[in-house]
Amino acid sequence: MISFLKKYKAFGIGIVITLILRVVLEYAGFLAIKGSLWLENIAYFTFWSVMFSLPIHYFTHINKNKKTAIRVVALIFLFFTSMVIDQSLYIPDNPITYILFTFLMIGFVYILSPSFIIKYWKLIVIIYCTLLLFFIYIRLFSGDIEAYKKIKDDVHLLFFLFPAPLIMGLLLWIYEQWKWLKSLKDGKAKAELDLLKTQINPHFFFNTLNNLYSLTVKQSEEAPKVVLKLSEMMRYTIYEGKKELVSLADEVEYLKNYIDLHKIRYRKTVDIQFDHEINQSQQIAPLMFIVPLENAIKHGVETLSDNAYIKMSLHSDDKTIRFTIENNFDPNEIGEEKGIGLENLKQRLALTYPKNHELSIVEENNVFKLTLSIDL
């Protein structure tokens, strides 16, 4: 707490300076404060406190940067010039004074953040010209001074006129930060998705290539089929896997090729069933179901010497996609890395279908069952 107060003590100094100036100017007759306008009084007091605090807070930076120091001195000179003109002309709410104060405020915002003024100067000009023209119109053409004061009190124009640059700058800064955070979040999510997509276990391709080598040595008739299916799978993984959405029918074909290649690999009897009834025009994020299937084969089929099975189903309608997969496994052969693929799936679902999916995983009596529902 103490370190925080030390770091931002300049703002406390600004409040003290503003309070002293208010008392002195009010006593000297240069300032008349209406107690009934408490909201405007708080806004102006806060505004001028910040005005005096920021140069003190950034004193080291201003002292090192000559251009900034010159600009600050010029603004101080403009401030006192505006005050002298206002007092010498004896004109209530002198338009010239307010125009000078307008340049003062814009200049102050420019020193704090020149990029905002440069980037949004058209917006600033439109808003300020509108405010100033309206102010000058009611000041000069509303009739006598009493009529003007009534209009001014009704619309609270001057309440918005001075703080507008700082308010505008703050809102634009918040908008820029929001855009930056959003782009950062979107970029992070996309990078995570791209990374997760590439984490499809590469051992499958290496094993398949080894099997293909064995088949070609034996001059097996299965070799051309393996080449074709492997080619299709690699094409799908590399090209379709980059897309945000793919056809559910293509995803089914990818899973069928994967199953066929594994059936060719195994010399033992393996019961792999794939029941599917889908909407052909339906789309889904790519490579969403390969992880559970790969998990079932690696930690189920490959751990059992016989009676291994996988039962998989995929059904969809216009609103929902439902996927289930069930396999048996040997509990003595479970490796530590079993959960990696499933964690991958959970992360992808959280990024791609947040709050629109339901994932259930049950292990019971050496049987693993995964159920996934996605609302579209």
ROTINU-817811 format. One line per 10 residues: their letters; for each residue x, y, z of N, C-alpha, C, O. Coordinates in steps of 0.05 Angstrom, whole numbers, m for minus. Each point is the difference from the previous one (the first is absolute). Layout:
! ROTINU-817811
a = X:Y:Z:X:Y:Z:X:Y:Z:X:Y:Z ~ ...
***
This chain:
! ROTINU-817811
misflkkyka = 17:m24:0:m17:24:0:17:25:0:m5:19:m14 ~ 26:m20:31:18:23:2:15:5:m27:3:23:m9 ~ 6:m45:m3:13:2:m26:m18:12:m22:8:15:m17 ~ m34:m23:19:m20:10:m19:m3:30:3:m1:15:m19 ~ m1:m6:45:m4:29:5:25:15:m9:m3:23:m10 ~ 27:m34:14:24:14:m9:1:2:m30:8:21:m11 ~ m17:m42:m3:1:0:m29:m18:21:m12:7:12:m20 ~ m31:m9:33:m20:18:m11:m5:25:18:m22:10:1 ~ 43:m2:13:m3:23:18:m5:26:m16:m11:19:11 ~ 19:m19:m36:m4:24:m17:m30:7:m1:m7:24:m2
fgigivitli = m10:m44:2:m29:5:m2:m11:12:26:m19:16:m1 ~ 31:m23:23:m7:13:25:9:29:0:m14:18:10 ~ 38:m13:m21:10:28:m2:m18:16:m18:m6:24:6 ~ m4:m36:m28:m18:14:m18:m25:8:13:m11:22:m5 ~ 0:m40:22:m25:7:15:5:24:18:m17:18:2 ~ 40:m18:12:6:22:19:3:26:m16:m11:21:9 ~ 25:m22:m32:4:25:m16:m27:10:m9:m5:24:1 ~ m12:m42:m11:m26:8:m10:m17:13:22:m14:19:m4 ~ 15:m31:28:m15:10:23:9:28:8:m16:18:5 ~ 43:m14:m5:11:26:7:m8:21:m20:m8:22:6
lrvvleyagf = 11:m29:m32:m7:19:m22:m30:7:1:m7:23:m5 ~ m9:m42:11:m29:5:1:m6:20:22:m15:19:m4 ~ 27:m23:27:m5:19:23:10:28:m7:m14:19:5 ~ 39:m18:m17:12:26:m6:m16:15:m21:m6:24:3 ~ m1:m38:m25:m15:12:m22:m28:9:8:m10:20:m8 ~ m2:m37:25:m27:7:10:1:25:18:m17:17:m1 ~ 38:m16:18:3:23:18:6:26:m16:m9:21:8 ~ 25:m24:m30:8:23:m16:m23:9:m19:3:21:m12 ~ m24:m36:10:m22:7:m17:3:m9:m28:m17:7:m17 ~ 37:m24:11:3:m10:m27:m17:m25:m5:m3:m8:m23
laikgslwle = m7:m3:44:m15:m25:m3:m25:1:17:0:7:23 ~ m23:m14:m36:m25:m1:14:m11:m28:m2:m6:m10:m22 ~ 2:m3:45:m9:m28:0:m28:m2:12:m5:10:21 ~ m12:m23:m37:m27:m5:9:m2:m26:15:5:m21:m12 ~ m14:22:37:m2:m25:16:m20:m19:m11:2:m24:5 ~ m22:34:m19:m21:m18:m10:10:m18:m22:m12:m21:m5 ~ 32:30:m9:11:m16:m23:23:m18:11:22:2:m9 ~ m29:m19:27:21:m17:14:13:m20:m19:23:m6:2 ~ m39:m5:m21:12:m19:m19:20:13:m18:22:m11:m5 ~ m28:35:m5:19:14:m17:24:8:16:23:m1:m10
niayftfwsv = m27:9:35:23:8:17:19:m23:5:24:4:m1 ~ m35:m28:6:17:m23:3:15:m7:m25:24:m7:1 ~ m38:9:m24:12:m7:m26:23:19:m6:22:m8:m8 ~ m27:35:12:21:19:m5:24:m2:19:23:2:m8 ~ m30:m8:34:22:m3:19:17:m24:m6:25:2:1 ~ m38:m24:m9:15:m24:m8:17:5:m25:23:m8:m1 ~ m35:22:m18:13:6:m25:26:17:5:21:m7:m10 ~ m24:29:25:23:17:5:21:m14:18:24:6:m3 ~ m33:m23:21:19:m15:16:18:m18:m17:24:m2:4 ~ m38:m11:m24:16:m17:m18:18:17:m18:23:m8:m5
mfslpihyft = m33:31:m3:16:18:m17:26:8:14:22:1:m12 ~ m23:5:38:23:8:15:17:m24:9:24:3:3 ~ m36:m25:0:14:m24:10:18:m13:m21:22:m8:5 ~ m33:6:m30:15:m14:m21:28:11:m6:19:m15:m3 ~ m17:42:0:27:11:m5:19:m6:23:24:m5:m4 ~ m34:4:29:17:m6:23:8:m30:m1:23:m7:4 ~ m43:m10:m10:4:m29:m1:21:m7:m22:17:m18:4 ~ m19:32:m27:19:m6:m22:23:20:m1:11:5:m22 ~ m5:7:44:21:21:0:27:m10:m11:13:13:m15 ~ m5:m38:24:25:m11:m9:1:m3:m30:19:7:m13
hinknkktai = m41:m18:2:m2:m3:m29:0:27:m15:14:3:m20 ~ m29:16:31:m1:27:m12:28:13:1:8:13:m19 ~ 6:m17:41:26:13:4:20:m12:m20:19:14:m9 ~ m22:m39:2:19:m13:m19:m7:6:m29:17:0:m17 ~ m42:4:12:m10:5:m27:m5:30:m4:m19:11:10 ~ 37:2:m25:m2:29:m4:m25:8:m15:m12:20:6 ~ 4:m36:m26:m24:7:m15:m24:0:17:m17:17:m1 ~ 15:m38:18:m23:m1:18:0:23:20:m21:11:6 ~ 45:m4:4:3:22:19:m9:26:m13:m15:16:12 ~ 23:m11:m37:m8:24:m14:m31:1:m4:m12:21:3
rvvaliflff = 1:m44:m9:m29:m1:m4:m15:6:26:m21:14:0 ~ 31:m25:22:m12:5:26:1:30:7:m19:12:10 ~ 42:0:m15:4:29:5:m20:16:m17:m12:19:9 ~ 10:m27:m35:m18:14:m18:m29:m2:10:m16:19:m2 ~ 8:m43:12:m27:m3:10:m5:17:25:m21:12:4 ~ 42:m11:14:m3:17:23:m3:30:m8:m16:14:12 ~ 31:m6:m32:m2:27:m10:m27:6:m12:m12:21:5 ~ 2:m41:m20:m27:2:m12:m21:2:22:m20:15:m3 ~ 23:m30:24:m19:0:23:m1:28:12:m22:11:4 ~ 45:0:3:0:27:13:m9:22:m20:m13:19:8
tsmvidqsly = 20:m23:m33:m10:20:m20:m30:m1:m2:m13:21:m1 ~ 1:m45:2:m29:m2:m1:m13:13:25:m20:13:m2 ~ 33:m17:25:m10:12:25:1:30:m1:m19:14:8 ~ 41:m3:m18:4:30:m2:m21:11:m19:m12:21:6 ~ 9:m34:m29:m20:10:m20:m28:0:12:m16:18:m4 ~ 10:m40:18:m27:m3:11:m5:22:21:m22:11:1 ~ 41:m5:15:m4:20:21:1:29:m11:m13:17:11 ~ 29:m12:m32:3:27:m10:m24:9:m17:m6:24:m1 ~ m9:m43:m11:m22:7:m17:m26:3:15:m19:12:m10 ~ 17:m23:33:m24:2:17:m25:m10:m15:m21:12:2
ipdnpityil = 24:m33:m17:m22:m12:m15:m6:m27:12:17:m18:m2 ~ m41:14:14:m6:m27:11:0:m22:m21:m11:3:m22 ~ 24:m24:29:3:m23:m19:9:9:m28:m13:m5:m20 ~ 35:19:20:11:11:m24:6:m22:m20:16:m18:6 ~ m27:19:m31:5:m21:m20:30:m3:m6:10:m22:m5 ~ 4:45:4:29:m2:m6:15:m16:21:17:m16:m6 ~ m25:21:31:13:m15:23:m5:m30:m3:18:m16:3 ~ m43:9:m10:m6:m28:m2:13:m13:m24:7:m24:1 ~ m3:39:m22:15:m11:m23:29:m5:7:11:m21:m7 ~ 1:40:22:27:m4:10:2:m23:19:20:m16:m2
ftflmigfvy = m39:13:19:0:m23:19:m3:m26:m15:10:m21:8 ~ m25:22:m30:m4:m25:m16:27:m9:m11:7:m24:2 ~ 8:43:m14:27:m7:m9:18:m9:22:17:m18:m3 ~ m21:29:27:16:m8:23:m6:m29:7:19:m16:5 ~ m44:8:m4:m7:m27:7:10:m20:m21:11:m21:7 ~ m15:28:m32:9:m18:m22:31:m3:1:10:m22:m4 ~ 3:44:9:29:m1:2:9:m17:23:20:m14:m1 ~ m35:16:24:7:m16:23:m3:m30:m6:17:m16:8 ~ m38:9:m22:m4:m28:m7:21:m9:m20:9:m23:1 ~ m1:41:m19:21:m7:m19:26:m6:13:15:m19:m8
ilspsfiiky = m8:34:29:25:m6:15:m2:m27:13:20:m15:0 ~ m43:8:12:m3:m25:13:0:m24:m19:12:m21:5 ~ m25:25:m28:m2:m22:m19:m3:11:m28:m22:2:m11 ~ 44:5:m2:m1:12:m27:m13:m19:m20:m12:9:m20 ~ 16:m35:24:m11:m19:m19:m30:1:m2:m12:m4:m22 ~ m2:10:44:m29:2:0:m9:24:m17:m18:m2:m16 ~ 31:25:20:m7:24:m15:5:m4:m29:m17:8:m17 ~ 40:m20:10:6:m4:m28:m19:m20:m13:m9:4:m23 ~ 2:m25:38:m17:m21:m11:m29:9:m2:m14:m7:m19 ~ 5:22:39:m29:7:2:m5:30:m3:m20:10:10
wkliviiyct = 38:4:m24:m3:29:m2:m26:8:m14:m12:20:7 ~ 4:m36:m27:m25:7:m14:m24:m2:19:m18:18:0 ~ 17:m38:16:m22:m3:20:1:22:20:m21:11:7 ~ 45:m4:2:3:22:20:m10:27:m12:m14:15:13 ~ 22:m10:m38:m8:25:m13:m30:1:m3:m12:21:5 ~ m1:m43:m14:m29:0:m3:m14:5:26:m18:17:1 ~ 26:m31:20:m13:3:26:4:27:11:m18:13:10 ~ 43:m3:m11:6:26:12:m12:23:m15:m10:19:12 ~ 11:m21:m38:m12:21:m17:m30:2:6:m11:22:2 ~ m2:m45:1:m28:m1:6:m6:13:26:m18:17:3
lllffiyirl = 33:m24:18:m3:11:27:5:30:0:m16:16:11 ~ 38:m7:m24:7:28:0:m20:17:m15:m8:21:9 ~ m1:m31:m32:m19:15:m16:m27:3:14:m12:21:m1 ~ 4:m43:15:m24:2:15:3:19:24:m19:16:5 ~ 42:m17:8:5:19:22:0:29:m10:m13:17:12 ~ 27:m12:m34:1:28:m11:m27:9:m8:m7:24:3 ~ m9:m42:m15:m27:7:m9:m18:9:24:m12:21:m1 ~ 11:m38:22:m17:8:22:12:24:16:m15:15:13 ~ 41:m12:m14:13:22:14:m6:27:m13:m5:20:13 ~ 6:m20:m40:m2:25:m14:m29:6:m11:m7:23:m5
fsgdieaykk = m8:m45:1:m26:5:m13:m24:m10:16:m22:m3:m11 ~ 25:m2:36:m22:m9:17:m16:23:13:m19:m5:14 ~ 28:30:m19:m13:23:13:18:12:20:25:2:m4 ~ m36:7:27:16:12:21:15:m21:16:m4:m24:m4 ~ 21:34:23:17:m18:15:m16:m19:18:8:m22:5 ~ m31:32:5:m17:m17:17:m11:m24:m15:m2:m22:10 ~ m6:27:m35:m11:m22:m17:22:m20:m6:m5:m24:1 ~ 29:34:m6:23:m18:m5:6:m17:25:4:m24:m3 ~ m4:36:27:6:m14:24:m20:m22:5:7:m22:9 ~ m32:28:m15:m21:m21:4:4:m24:m19:m2:m23:8
ikddvhllff = 9:29:m33:5:m21:m19:25:m16:8:0:m25:m1 ~ 20:39:10:25:m13:8:m5:m19:24:10:m22:0 ~ m26:32:19:m6:m17:24:m17:m24:m8:2:m21:12 ~ m19:25:m32:m18:m22:m8:16:m23:m15:m5:m23:6 ~ 22:31:m24:14:m20:m16:27:m8:11:12:m20:m9 ~ m2:34:29:26:m6:12:22:m3:m21:17:m17:1 ~ m18:35:m21:19:m2:m22:29:3:10:17:m16:m8 ~ m12:35:25:28:5:8:11:m22:17:24:m4:3 ~ m43:m11:9:8:m23:16:14:m21:m18:18:m14:9 ~ m26:13:m34:12:m20:m19:22:13:m17:18:m15:m10
lfpaplimgl = m18:41:8:19:12:m19:29:m3:7:16:m8:m16 ~ m9:14:41:28:m2:8:10:m28:4:22:m7:m11 ~ m36:m10:26:11:m27:4:m2:m18:m25:11:m22:1 ~ m24:31:m22:m5:m18:m23:26:m12:m11:m1:m24:m6 ~ 23:38:3:24:m13:m11:10:m23:17:7:m21:m9 ~ m7:26:36:9:m21:18:m19:m24:0:8:m23:0 ~ m34:29:1:m20:m21:m1:2:m16:m26:m1:m25:0 ~ 4:40:m22:2:m13:m26:26:m17:m1:m1:m23:m10 ~ 23:34:20:25:m15:0:m2:m25:17:10:m21:m8 ~ m23:23:31:m4:m23:18:m16:m21:m14:7:m24:1
llwiyeqwkw = m29:32:m13:m18:m20:m13:14:m13:m24:m2:m24:m4 ~ 17:40:m11:15:m11:m22:22:m19:9:5:m21:m12 ~ 8:28:35:21:m17:11:m12:m27:9:11:m21:m5 ~ m35:23:18:m13:m25:8:m8:m17:m24:3:m24:0 ~ m12:38:m21:m7:m14:m25:24:m14:m12:m1:m23:m9 ~ 24:38:8:24:m12:m11:9:m23:16:9:m21:m11 ~ m10:22:38:8:m22:17:m18:m24:m4:9:m23:0 ~ m35:29:m3:m19:m22:m5:6:m14:m26:0:m25:m2 ~ 6:41:m19:7:m12:m26:25:m17:2:2:m22:m11 ~ 18:33:26:26:m14:2:m4:m26:16:11:m21:m8
lkslkdgkak = m26:22:30:m5:m24:16:m16:m21:m16:5:m24:1 ~ m24:34:m17:m16:m18:m16:17:m14:m22:m2:m24:m3 ~ 18:40:m10:18:m12:m21:20:m19:12:6:m20:m11 ~ 3:28:36:19:m18:13:m13:m26:8:12:m22:m3 ~ m37:24:13:m15:m24:8:m6:m17:m24:3:m25:1 ~ m12:38:m23:m7:m15:m24:25:m14:m12:m1:m23:m9 ~ 23:39:9:25:m11:m10:10:m24:16:10:m20:m10 ~ m13:23:37:9:m21:18:m17:m25:m4:10:m23:m1 ~ m37:27:m2:m18:m22:m4:6:m15:m26:0:m24:m2 ~ 5:40:m19:6:m12:m27:27:m15:2:2:m22:m11
aeldllktqi = 18:34:24:25:m14:3:m3:m26:15:12:m20:m7 ~ m28:21:28:m4:m25:16:m15:m21:m17:7:m24:2 ~ m27:33:m17:m14:m19:m17:19:m13:m21:m1:m24:m5 ~ 17:41:m8:19:m10:m20:19:m20:13:7:m20:m12 ~ 2:26:36:19:m18:14:m14:m26:7:11:m21:m4 ~ m35:23:14:m15:m24:8:m6:m18:m25:0:m24:2 ~ m6:37:m24:m5:m16:m24:24:m16:m9:m2:m22:m10 ~ 26:34:14:25:m14:m9:8:m21:19:19:m15:m5 ~ m33:12:28:8:m19:20:m14:m27:m4:2:m18:17 ~ m14:13:m41:m10:m26:m6:24:m19:0:20:6:m14
nphfffntln = m21:m28:28:23:m16:5:14:m9:m25:m11:m15:m16 ~ 36:24:12:14:m7:m25:9:m29:m1:8:m10:m21 ~ m9:m5:44:10:m27:0:m17:m18:m19:9:m20:m11 ~ m34:29:7:m18:m15:m19:12:0:m28:1:m21:m13 ~ 8:44:4:11:2:m27:26:m16:m3:5:m14:m20 ~ 12:15:41:25:m15:m1:m5:m30:0:12:m15:m15 ~ m31:6:32:m7:m29:1:m11:m9:m27:6:m22:m10 ~ m23:39:m2:m13:m7:m25:22:m2:m22:m2:m17:m17 ~ 21:36:17:21:m1:m20:17:m25:4:9:m12:m20 ~ m4:4:45:15:m25:5:m15:m24:m11:11:m18:m12
nlysltvkqs = m37:18:17:m17:m22:m10:0:0:m31:0:m21:m12 ~ m1:45:1:0:2:m29:26:m12:m12:m1:m13:m20 ~ 23:19:34:25:m11:m9:0:m31:0:9:m13:m19 ~ m21:2:41:m2:m29:2:m17:m11:m23:6:m21:m12 ~ m28:34:7:m18:m9:m21:13:1:m28:m4:m17:m16 ~ 19:39:11:14:2:m26:22:m21:m3:4:m10:m23 ~ 9:3:44:21:m20:m1:m13:m27:m7:11:m16:m15 ~ m34:11:27:m15:m25:m5:m16:1:m26:m12:m20:m8 ~ 13:44:m5:m16:4:m24:m29:m7:4:m13:m12:m17 ~ 3:22:40:m28:m6:7:m19:18:m17:7:22:m8
eeapkvvlkl = m30:m34:3:m21:15:m15:m12:23:16:m13:18:m10 ~ 18:m19:37:m10:21:17:16:26:m2:m10:21:8 ~ 34:m23:m18:18:24:0:m12:24:m15:0:22:11 ~ m11:m25:m35:m11:23:m14:m24:13:16:m3:24:0 ~ m13:m41:13:m22:10:16:10:17:23:m10:21:6 ~ 31:m31:7:12:15:22:11:26:m9:m4:21:13 ~ 18:m20:m36:11:25:m11:m22:20:m5:2:23:7 ~ m24:m32:m19:m22:17:m7:m14:12:25:m5:24:2 ~ 0:m41:17:m14:9:25:18:18:16:m9:20:11 ~ 35:m27:m9:19:17:14:2:27:m13:2:21:14
semmrytiye = m1:m21:m40:1:26:m15:m24:17:6:2:24:4 ~ m26:m36:m5:m24:15:6:0:11:28:m9:23:5 ~ 19:m39:14:0:10:28:20:23:4:m6:19:14 ~ 29:m21:m27:20:21:2:m10:25:m13:4:22:11 ~ m17:m24:m34:m11:23:m13:m21:13:18:0:25:3 ~ m18:m41:9:m21:11:17:12:14:24:m8:22:7 ~ 28:m35:6:12:12:24:14:26:m7:m2:20:15 ~ 17:m19:m37:16:23:m7:m17:23:m10:4:23:8 ~ m23:m28:m26:m15:21:m13:m27:6:13:m6:23:7 ~ m10:m44:m3:m26:4:13:2:8:29:m16:14:11
gkkelvslad = 37:m25:2:4:6:28:5:29:7:m2:8:23 ~ 10:8:m43:5:28:4:m25:17:0:m1:23:9 ~ m21:m35:m20:m25:15:m2:m14:2:27:4:m16:18 ~ m21:36:m16:m16:3:24:m22:m21:1:m6:m11:21 ~ m6:6:m44:m22:m20:m1:4:m18:m25:10:9:m20 ~ m18:m34:24:1:m19:m23:m26:m15:m1:m16:1:19 ~ 11:m15:m41:m24:m15:m3:1:m24:20:21:m13:2 ~ m43:8:11:m2:m23:18:4:m26:m16:10:m20:10 ~ m19:20:m35:3:m24:m17:30:m6:m5:8:m23:0 ~ 8:45:m4:29:m4:m4:13:m10:26:19:m16:m1
eveylknyid = m29:25:23:11:m9:26:m6:m30:4:17:m15:9 ~ m40:6:m17:m7:m28:1:18:m16:m18:10:m22:8 ~ m5:31:m32:18:m14:m19:28:m2:11:14:m20:m3 ~ m5:41:17:27:0:12:1:m21:22:20:m15:1 ~ m41:12:15:0:m20:22:m1:m28:m12:13:m18:11 ~ m28:14:m33:m1:m26:m13:27:m8:m11:8:m24:3 ~ 6:42:m15:27:m6:m10:19:m7:22:16:m19:m2 ~ m19:33:24:17:m6:24:m5:m28:10:19:m15:6 ~ m44:8:m4:m8:m27:9:10:m21:m19:11:m21:9 ~ m14:25:m35:8:m20:m20:30:m5:1:9:m23:m2
lhkiryrktv = 7:45:5:29:m4:2:8:m16:25:18:m16:m2 ~ m32:20:24:6:m15:23:m8:m29:m2:14:m18:10 ~ m35:12:m24:m9:m27:m4:21:m15:m17:5:m24:4 ~ 7:38:m23:21:m12:m17:25:m6:18:14:m20:m5 ~ m9:37:24:24:m3:17:m1:m25:17:20:m14:2 ~ m43:9:10:m1:m21:21:m4:m28:m12:m16:m4:m18 ~ 32:m15:29:m3:m28:m8:m20:m13:19:m12:m21:m7 ~ 7:33:30:m19:m12:19:m28:9:m8:m4:19:m16 ~ m16:m32:27:m28:7:m5:m8:24:16:2:1:24 ~ m11:20:m38:m8:25:13:m28:7:m10:m4:2:m24
diqfdheinq = m14:2:42:m27:8:m7:m4:30:2:m2:11:22 ~ 3:3:m44:m4:29:m1:m26:6:m15:m1:m5:m24 ~ m18:16:38:m26:6:m13:m4:31:0:6:14:19 ~ m15:m5:m42:m5:29:m3:m27:4:m12:m4:m4:m24 ~ m15:13:41:m27:5:m9:m3:30:m3:5:16:18 ~ m14:m7:m42:m3:29:m4:m25:6:m17:m5:m13:m20 ~ m9:33:29:m23:10:m15:0:31:4:m6:10:22 ~ 13:4:m43:5:28:3:m15:17:m21:m9:m10:m20 ~ 8:35:26:m10:20:m19:24:7:m19:20:11:10 ~ m22:m18:m35:23:3:m18:10:28:m3:23:5:m5
sqqiaplmfi = m41:15:9:8:28:m3:10:12:26:9:24:0 ~ m9:m39:21:8:10:26:30:5:0:15:m15:m13 ~ m6:35:28:29:7:2:8:m1:30:m15:4:18 ~ 42:m8:m15:11:m2:27:29:7:m1:12:0:m22 ~ 0:7:45:28:6:1:16:m26:m7:m8:m22:9 ~ 29:24:m25:14:m24:m9:15:m15:22:7:11:20 ~ m4:m37:m25:17:m17:17:m10:m1:29:16:0:19 ~ m42:1:m16:m12:1:27:m3:m28:12:1:m3:24 ~ m5:m18:m41:m6:m26:11:23:m19:m2:m1:m23:10 ~ 23:31:m24:22:m18:m3:15:m5:26:11:m22:4
vplenaikhg = m12:41:14:15:m4:26:m13:m22:17:15:m17:9 ~ m42:16:m6:m11:m22:15:4:m27:m13:5:m20:13 ~ m6:19:m40:5:m25:m15:29:m9:4:5:m23:5 ~ 13:41:m8:28:m6:3:6:m9:28:16:m19:4 ~ m29:31:16:3:m7:28:m10:m29:4:12:m15:15 ~ m35:9:m27:m12:m27:3:18:m21:m12:2:m22:11 ~ 11:28:m33:17:m20:m13:26:m3:15:9:m22:6 ~ 3:44:1:27:m1:13:m2:m12:28:17:m16:7 ~ m38:23:9:m1:m9:27:m20:m22:4:m4:m10:22 ~ m9:2:m44:m19:m23:2:9:m23:m17:10:m20:10
vetlsdnayi = m13:23:m37:7:m22:m18:29:m9:3:5:m24:0 ~ 13:43:2:28:m8:0:9:m12:27:22:m11:2 ~ m38:14:18:7:m12:27:m12:m27:4:8:m14:19 ~ m26:5:m36:m13:m26:3:10:m19:m22:3:7:m23 ~ 1:m32:32:9:m20:m19:m23:m12:m16:4:m9:m23 ~ m28:9:35:m23:m10:m15:m26:12:12:1:13:21 ~ m23:m17:m36:m26:10:8:m1:31:3:m16:11:14 ~ 33:2:m28:0:30:0:m23:10:m17:m5:m11:m22 ~ m8:32:31:m22:11:m16:m2:30:3:8:11:20 ~ m19:2:m40:m6:28:0:m28:3:m12:m5:m9:m23
kmslhsddkt = m13:22:37:m26:6:m11:m3:30:m1:1:14:21 ~ m5:m3:m45:m1:29:m4:m24:7:m16:m8:m14:m18 ~ m5:36:26:m23:10:m15:1:30:m3:9:14:18 ~ m20:m4:m40:m1:28:m5:m27:7:m13:m6:m10:m22 ~ m10:26:35:m26:7:m10:m4:30:2:10:13:18 ~ m24:m2:m37:m4:29:0:m28:7:m12:m11:m15:m16 ~ 2:38:24:m23:13:m13:6:29:m4:24:8:1 ~ m44:8:m6:5:28:m5:11:16:24:12:21:m4 ~ m16:m32:28:7:16:24:22:m13:16:14:14:15 ~ m11:m40:m17:18:m14:19:17:m22:m14:m9:m13:m19
irftiennfd = 33:11:28:18:m22:m8:6:m17:25:8:11:20 ~ m13:m37:m22:5:m17:23:20:m23:m8:m5:m14:m20 ~ 26:12:35:21:m19:m6:5:m17:25:3:11:22 ~ m2:m37:m25:7:m18:22:20:m20:m9:1:m9:m23 ~ 17:1:41:20:m21:m6:4:m16:26:3:12:22 ~ m2:m38:m25:4:m18:22:21:m21:m7:m1:m11:m22 ~ 19:5:40:20:m20:m4:8:m13:26:m2:12:21 ~ 11:m37:m23:11:m13:24:30:4:0:13:7:m20 ~ 0:m12:43:28:5:4:11:m17:22:m15:m10:17 ~ 41:7:m17:14:m15:22:9:20:20:17:17:m6
pneigeekgi = m27:m17:31:7:20:20:30:m1:8:10:19:10 ~ 3:m42:m15:28:m3:7:18:13:m21:24:3:5 ~ m35:5:m27:16:11:m22:m5:30:m5:8:10:m21 ~ m20:3:40:m6:29:m3:25:16:5:12:m1:21 ~ m5:17:m41:23:18:3:m7:27:12:m23:7:1 ~ 44:7:7:m5:26:13:m10:21:m20:m13:20:8 ~ 19:m24:m34:m8:19:m20:m28:m3:m10:m8:14:m19 ~ m8:m31:31:m26:m6:m10:m18:25:m2:m15:3:m19 ~ 17:15:39:m17:23:1:7:23:m19:m15:19:m2 ~ 39:m20:m11:9:23:m16:m19:6:m23:m7:23:m4
glenlkqrla = 0:m44:m11:m18:3:m22:m27:11:8:m12:17:m14 ~ 1:m27:36:m26:9:9:1:29:10:m19:15:m4 ~ 41:m7:17:3:28:8:1:18:m25:m10:22:1 ~ 23:m32:m22:1:14:m25:m29:5:m10:m7:22:m8 ~ m9:m43:9:m28:2:m10:m15:20:17:m15:16:m11 ~ 18:m17:38:m14:18:17:7:29:m6:m18:17:0 ~ 43:m12:m4:9:28:m6:m12:9:m27:m9:23:m2 ~ 9:m40:m18:m11:8:m26:m30:5:2:m10:20:m11 ~ m4:m36:26:m29:4:4:m5:26:15:m18:15:m7 ~ 35:m9:27:m4:25:15:5:24:m17:m13:21:3
ltypknhels = 32:m23:m22:6:23:m18:m20:2:m23:m6:22:m9 ~ m3:m45:m2:m16:0:m24:m30:1:6:m15:14:m14 ~ 7:m29:34:m29:m1:7:m4:6:30:m12:m16:14 ~ 20:40:m5:m4:7:28:m30:1:7:m16:12:m14 ~ 9:m26:36:m27:m1:10:m20:m13:m19:m24:0:5 ~ 34:m12:m26:m17:m13:m20:6:m30:m3:m6:m12:m21 ~ 19:1:40:7:m28:m2:m2:m14:28:0:13:21 ~ m3:m39:m22:m1:m16:25:17:m25:m5:m5:m16:m18 ~ 25:12:35:19:m22:m2:m2:m18:25:3:10:22 ~ m8:m35:m27:m2:m19:23:20:m23:m4:1:m11:m22
iveennvfkl = 14:4:42:20:m21:m1:m5:m19:24:0:9:23 ~ m4:m34:m29:m5:m20:21:19:m24:m4:2:m11:m22 ~ 11:3:44:16:m25:0:m12:m19:21:m1:7:24 ~ m7:m30:m33:m12:m19:19:3:m28:m11:m6:m6:m23 ~ 15:m12:41:4:m29:m7:17:m3:m25:m6:m16:m18 ~ 28:31:17:20:m2:m22:m12:8:m27:9:m9:m21 ~ m29:26:23:m13:10:m25:1:31:2:m8:12:20 ~ 17:0:m42:1:29:m2:m22:10:m19:m2:m11:m22 ~ m13:30:31:m21:11:m17:0:31:0:1:12:21 ~ 0:m1:m45:0:30:m3:m25:8:m16:m6:m12:m20
tlsidl = m8:32:30:m23:10:m13:3:30:m4:6:15:19 ~ m9:m6:m43:3:29:m6:m25:10:m15:m8:m11:m21 ~ m4:32:31:m23:13:m13:8:29:m6:10:14:17 ~ m15:m5:m42:6:27:m8:m25:13:m11:m12:m10:m19 ~ 4:32:31:m23:16:m9:10:20:m21:18:15:5 ~ m31:m15:m28:8:18:m22:m19:24:m2:4:17:m18
***
